[in-house]
Amino acid sequence: MENRSLVTIAQHSKEKILYLLEMAQEFEKHPNRNILNGKVVATLFFEPSTRTRLSFETAANRLGARVIGFADPKVTSGTKGETLKDTIMMVSNYADIIVMRHYLEGAAQYASEVAPVPIVNAGDGANQHPSQTMLDLYSIQKTQGTLENLNIYLVGDLKYGRTVHSLITAMQHFNPFFHFIAPDELAMPEYYKMYCKKMGIRYFETKEFNAETIADADIIYMTRVQRERFTDLMEYERVKDSYLLKEDMLFRARGNMKILHPLPRVNEIEYSIDDTKFAYYFQQAHNGLFARQALICDALGITLEDIKNDKTIIS
Amino acid sequence: MKRQELQVAALENGTVIDHIPSAKVFEVINLLHLYSVEAPITIGYNLKSKKMGNKGIIKVADKFFSDEELNQLSVITPNVTLCVIRDFEVVEKKTVRMPDLLTGIVKCPNPKCITNNEPMKTRLHVLDKEQGILQCHYCNKEVKVENVKLV
């Protein structure tokens, strides 16, 4: 049987990414359907992530599926010493598809190898989080009208932030020009810069974050500078506010520029920016619903054709 | 001076693994699961060698390994010489070649990798044979071959 699991965005071609984005557009037009009537979706969260879990569960519920699962690993047999494989095999008896979040890296790949049902990776440690990348791509495409030839500015924690790493991988097909803006402690790892060079992706690296350096951005992708990443807390106090996006930095911004953030935000974006036309992070999270509806359907073998001809749309 | 090979007895049929760095002899034994072989095995250790000063040698009687088994040695001893012996004659000489995928041979060094937390076989892709760069199939971490540990 063909393995329809989604482990990483890197497994998909440019055509497949565009196909999934088109599918997400269909769901944005009509998010409420019964196309998954009779299906059971399991959401297994071995690591708590309320935001991602609610998004996946809403996606499944709005398509008419029923949802089982757990939100907190403390209630599972994992704490009794059960292996991941055993848990996955057990749940596969009940569900048609498993959405899984795990704290260990590579857990989704392994689960996809042992499970008889498709796995959708909802994050495996610091490794991959493809549904976040899909909603980022969807938000970029929706706000810019295209994914091609954009100036994308990645700001904040570029060292540990897996969302920015996955975004680079996914954008390789679309000729982006990246700007990496981060303190030395959180600079883009050499590995990803090498990757950019190898793939012919243009990038520019700087520590300066001000009205001038962001003037040409089409997308500013903010990330959280996490306190726990620093060994020297003095250093943290010094750099944390230098990567705060303030409203008065936007006077030179392009009209089409949008600010994205994977959320939760702590203090990276001044709250007054929320009311400007540049703020897009809440809609971005909303787009996650449509992106996840597409990912669940694709993993279940439902095609774009099926969705376009869907007779189960609810009002 | 007599030839160095005569430091250990000649083999009628079987496989000779020669030019093993002495420190790696026991790792080779483990990797090829020689402790479970019933046939006679001669293990030479700290023998003089013109080529490398000091070497180990393992002679396994009546045993012929597959290329797949022998290529595992590339992880710890890329420069060994392999001789297949039949009727006291060397009928084939081989060198080991790094395979494209190492399954169940080396550990992923990432403590947060699923392979270090679940009873399962490791899988590491060989990205660059010359420089010995491996990548974990599961967590995608890259590692140099000289820094990996055997399973």
Interface residues (C-beta under 8 A of the other chain):
Chain A: T83 L84 K85 H102 Y103 L104 E105 G106 A107 Q109 Y110 D124 G125 A126 N127 Q128 Y191
Chain B: N110 K112 C113 I114 T115 N117 E118 P119 M120 C136 H137 Y138 C139 N140 K141 E142
